């Protein structure tokens, strides 16, 4: 939006009403000739690989931060798996043991980060 001289305002308003439409979903001003494309490209429904139906414009954010099938890394073994499998995997993976080179004890993977503080 920019300032319009008062003398041109009525002509501008007529032009806008005739040619510009406000999207009912996102309130963006869109030329009427492009509204159909805008609706399809921004607000058309798509199906994510997790079978959730979502607006096309929201899909990238969903895939990155909300999709249960988004890729996630195990904090113990760095294997990549689906986010919805991560918790069960980490419970199992964190319970595996590794021998400490310092004290020779078998230490659970989930305790390895803290172990150097207590390693005797």
PyMOL commands that set and color helices and strands:
alter all, ss='L'
color gray80, all
select helices_A, chain A and resi 6-19+32-43+56-65+83-94+109-118
alter helices_A, ss='H'
color red, helices_A
select strands_A, chain A and resi 20-22+29-31+45-47+53-55+71-73+80-82+97-99+106-108
alter strands_A, ss='S'
color yellow, strands_A
deselect
rebuild
show_as cartoon
